[in-house]
């Protein structure tokens, strides 16, 4: 593996260009299908999974995303718990499948997705991801040496993606009082109840809640609570 590709990844400043760079690297080494999932820290968030795919049929990709098949995909699920890469075709022997997952694998085979390599990549604040690298012919599956190179490149690419797409807020963006109020919001308390608990005026709470919404980029209490959990703003 050339260090040039790692330096190029680290120097990239655009998410789209980073994705194209990763595509070129893997395509040049016989990989015809690339699947990259980025997982948010909070699995309950509406956009908890960001899916990027290349080389798959448009029909399969649309079906996968529209039906939210990433919620049942046993390959990505097992990859999140595995410390070593594995082949897509080995998943039936590696994991205990639900009937729904078995049906998914049958649909995947009928769609002609083929075989490939699966592994996890790691990011800051539990922003981990999944990488799938597929081939058209099983004889073109990567060697052990190539697998290690692919892991290194994918890991560096994932970290760069996280750097280019930071979380909307960090713990330091909210004041201690705002974090305190957000914690009570997450527990279902109204503004008037929070005011009584904190011994401040309802007006003060109303003002701070609006400020919290603005910093989090949300418009309602439920989404504020979800964003707070995902960003590590709500602690026990």
C-alpha positions as CSV (number, residue, x, y, z in Angstrom):
1,X,0.0,0.0,0.0
2,X,1.3,3.4,-1.0
3,X,1.4,6.2,1.6
4,X,0.3,8.5,-1.1
5,X,-3.3,7.4,-0.9
6,X,-3.4,8.0,2.9
7,X,-1.9,11.4,2.4
8,X,-4.5,12.2,-0.3
9,X,-7.3,11.1,2.0
10,X,-6.0,13.3,4.9
11,X,-5.7,16.3,2.5
12,X,-9.2,16.0,1.1
13,X,-11.6,18.8,2.1
14,X,-14.8,17.7,0.4
15,X,-17.0,14.8,1.3
16,X,-18.0,14.0,-2.3
17,X,-14.4,14.2,-3.5
18,X,-13.4,11.9,-0.6
19,X,-15.9,9.3,-1.6
20,X,-14.7,9.4,-5.3
21,X,-11.1,9.1,-4.1
22,X,-12.1,5.9,-2.1
23,X,-13.9,4.6,-5.1
24,X,-10.9,5.0,-7.4
25,X,-8.6,3.3,-4.9
26,X,-10.8,0.2,-4.5
27,X,-11.9,0.0,-8.1
28,X,-8.3,0.0,-9.2
29,X,-7.7,-3.1,-7.0
30,X,-10.5,-5.2,-8.5
31,X,-13.4,-4.1,-6.1
32,X,-16.5,-3.4,-8.2
33,X,-19.0,-2.8,-5.4
34,X,-18.5,-0.5,-2.4
35,X,-20.9,0.0,0.5
36,X,-20.2,2.4,3.3
37,X,-22.5,2.9,6.3
38,X,-21.9,5.6,8.9
39,X,-23.6,5.0,12.2
40,X,-24.6,7.9,14.4
41,X,-23.9,7.6,18.2
42,X,-27.6,7.5,18.9
43,X,-29.3,4.6,17.1
44,X,-32.7,6.1,17.6
45,X,-32.0,9.3,15.7
46,X,-34.0,9.7,12.4
47,X,-30.8,9.8,10.4
48,X,-28.8,7.4,12.5
49,X,-27.5,5.6,9.4
50,X,-26.0,7.2,6.4
51,X,-25.6,4.8,3.4
52,X,-23.3,5.3,0.5
53,X,-23.0,2.7,-2.3
54,X,-21.2,2.3,-5.6
55,X,-21.4,-0.5,-8.2
56,X,-24.7,-2.0,-7.1
57,X,-27.8,-1.8,-9.3
58,X,-29.9,1.3,-8.8
59,X,-32.9,-0.9,-8.1
60,X,-31.2,-2.7,-5.3
61,X,-29.8,0.5,-3.7
62,X,-33.2,2.2,-3.8
63,X,-34.9,-0.9,-2.4
64,X,-32.2,-1.2,0.4
65,X,-32.6,2.5,1.4
66,X,-36.4,3.0,0.9
67,X,-37.2,-0.2,2.8
68,X,-34.6,0.6,5.5
69,X,-33.0,-2.8,5.1
70,X,-30.0,-1.6,7.0
71,X,-32.1,-2.2,10.1
72,X,-32.2,-6.0,9.4
73,X,-29.1,-6.5,7.3
74,X,-27.3,-9.3,9.2
75,X,-24.0,-8.6,7.5
76,X,-23.7,-5.0,8.8
77,X,-25.1,-6.1,12.2
78,X,-22.5,-8.9,12.6
79,X,-19.7,-6.6,11.4
80,X,-20.4,-4.2,14.2
81,X,-19.7,-6.9,16.7
82,X,-16.8,-8.6,14.9
83,X,-13.1,-7.7,15.3
84,X,-12.1,-9.4,12.1
85,X,-13.2,-9.1,8.4
86,X,-15.4,-11.8,7.0
87,X,-17.1,-12.7,3.7
88,X,-20.7,-11.9,3.0
89,X,-21.2,-15.5,2.0
90,X,-20.1,-16.7,5.5
91,X,-22.8,-14.8,7.4
92,X,-25.2,-17.8,7.6
93,X,-22.5,-19.8,9.4
94,X,-21.4,-16.9,11.6
95,X,-24.7,-15.5,12.9
96,X,-28.0,-16.8,14.1
97,X,-30.5,-15.3,11.6
98,X,-34.0,-14.3,12.1
99,X,-36.6,-15.3,9.5
100,X,-36.6,-11.7,8.3
101,X,-32.8,-11.7,7.9
102,X,-32.8,-15.1,6.0
103,X,-35.4,-13.6,3.6
104,X,-33.1,-10.6,3.2
105,X,-30.2,-12.8,2.2
106,X,-32.3,-14.6,-0.3
107,X,-33.4,-11.3,-1.8
108,X,-29.8,-10.2,-1.9
109,X,-28.7,-13.4,-3.8
110,X,-31.6,-13.0,-6.3
111,X,-30.6,-9.4,-6.9
112,X,-27.2,-10.7,-8.0
113,X,-25.3,-8.7,-5.4
114,X,-22.6,-11.4,-5.2
115,X,-19.9,-11.9,-2.6
116,X,-17.6,-9.5,-0.8
117,X,-15.7,-8.5,2.3
118,X,-17.2,-7.0,5.4
119,X,-15.6,-5.2,8.3
120,X,-16.1,-2.4,10.8
121,X,-14.4,1.0,10.9
122,X,-14.1,3.1,14.1
123,X,-14.6,6.8,14.7
124,X,-14.8,9.3,17.5
125,X,-17.7,9.4,19.9
126,X,-19.0,6.0,18.8
127,X,-19.3,7.2,15.2
128,X,-18.4,3.8,13.8
129,X,-19.1,2.5,10.3
130,X,-19.4,-0.5,8.1
131,X,-17.5,-1.1,4.9
132,X,-18.5,-3.7,2.3
133,X,-16.3,-4.4,-0.7
134,X,-17.8,-6.7,-3.4
135,X,-16.4,-8.4,-6.4
136,X,-18.1,-9.8,-9.6
137,X,-16.2,-13.1,-9.5
138,X,-15.4,-15.0,-6.2
139,X,-11.9,-15.7,-7.6
140,X,-11.3,-11.9,-7.3
141,X,-11.8,-11.8,-3.6
142,X,-8.9,-10.0,-1.9
143,X,-6.0,-11.8,-0.4
144,X,-5.1,-11.5,3.3
145,X,-2.5,-8.9,2.5
146,X,-5.0,-6.9,0.5
147,X,-7.6,-7.2,3.2
148,X,-5.2,-5.5,5.7
149,X,-4.4,-2.7,3.2
150,X,-8.1,-2.2,2.6
151,X,-8.8,-2.0,6.3
152,X,-6.2,0.7,6.8
153,X,-7.4,2.8,3.8
154,X,-11.0,2.5,4.8
155,X,-10.3,3.4,8.4
156,X,-8.4,6.5,7.5
157,X,-11.2,7.4,5.1
158,X,-13.8,7.0,7.8
159,X,-12.0,9.2,10.2
160,X,-11.6,11.8,7.6
161,X,-15.3,11.6,6.8
162,X,-16.0,12.2,10.5
163,X,-13.7,15.2,10.5
164,X,-15.4,16.7,7.5
165,X,-18.8,16.1,9.0
166,X,-18.6,17.0,12.7
167,X,-21.5,16.4,15.0
168,X,-23.9,19.5,15.0
169,X,-23.1,20.2,18.7
170,X,-20.5,19.2,21.2
171,X,-20.7,19.2,25.0
172,X,-19.0,22.5,25.2
173,X,-21.6,24.3,23.0
174,X,-24.2,24.3,25.8
175,X,-23.8,26.0,29.1
176,X,-24.1,24.0,32.3
177,X,-27.6,25.4,32.9
178,X,-28.7,24.7,29.3
179,X,-27.5,21.1,29.7
180,X,-29.4,20.8,33.0
181,X,-32.6,22.0,31.3
182,X,-32.0,19.7,28.4
183,X,-31.7,16.8,30.8
184,X,-35.1,17.7,32.3
185,X,-36.6,18.0,28.9
186,X,-35.5,14.5,28.1
187,X,-37.2,13.4,31.2
188,X,-40.5,14.8,30.0
189,X,-40.8,17.8,32.2
190,X,-42.6,21.0,31.0
191,X,-41.0,24.4,31.1
192,X,-43.1,25.4,34.2
193,X,-42.1,22.2,36.0
194,X,-38.4,22.8,35.2
195,X,-38.7,26.3,36.5
196,X,-40.1,25.0,39.8
197,X,-37.4,22.4,40.0
198,X,-34.6,24.9,39.3
199,X,-36.2,27.7,41.3
200,X,-36.1,30.1,38.4
201,X,-38.8,32.0,36.5
202,X,-40.7,30.3,33.7
203,X,-39.6,33.2,31.5
204,X,-36.0,32.3,32.1
205,X,-36.6,28.6,31.2
206,X,-38.5,29.6,28.1
207,X,-35.6,31.7,27.0
208,X,-33.1,29.0,27.6
209,X,-35.2,26.4,25.9
210,X,-35.3,28.6,22.7
211,X,-31.6,29.0,23.0
212,X,-31.1,25.3,23.3
213,X,-33.3,24.6,20.2
214,X,-31.3,27.2,18.2
215,X,-27.9,25.6,19.2
216,X,-29.2,22.1,18.4
217,X,-30.9,23.1,15.2
218,X,-34.2,21.6,16.2
219,X,-37.8,22.7,16.6
220,X,-39.3,20.4,19.2
221,X,-38.6,18.9,22.6
222,X,-38.4,15.3,21.5
223,X,-35.8,16.0,18.7
224,X,-33.8,18.1,21.2
225,X,-33.7,15.2,23.6
226,X,-32.6,12.8,20.8
227,X,-29.9,15.2,19.6
228,X,-28.7,15.7,23.2
229,X,-28.3,12.0,23.8
230,X,-26.5,11.4,20.4
231,X,-24.1,14.2,21.1
232,X,-23.4,13.1,24.7
233,X,-25.0,16.2,26.2
234,X,-27.3,14.3,28.4
235,X,-25.4,12.4,31.1
236,X,-26.8,10.5,34.1
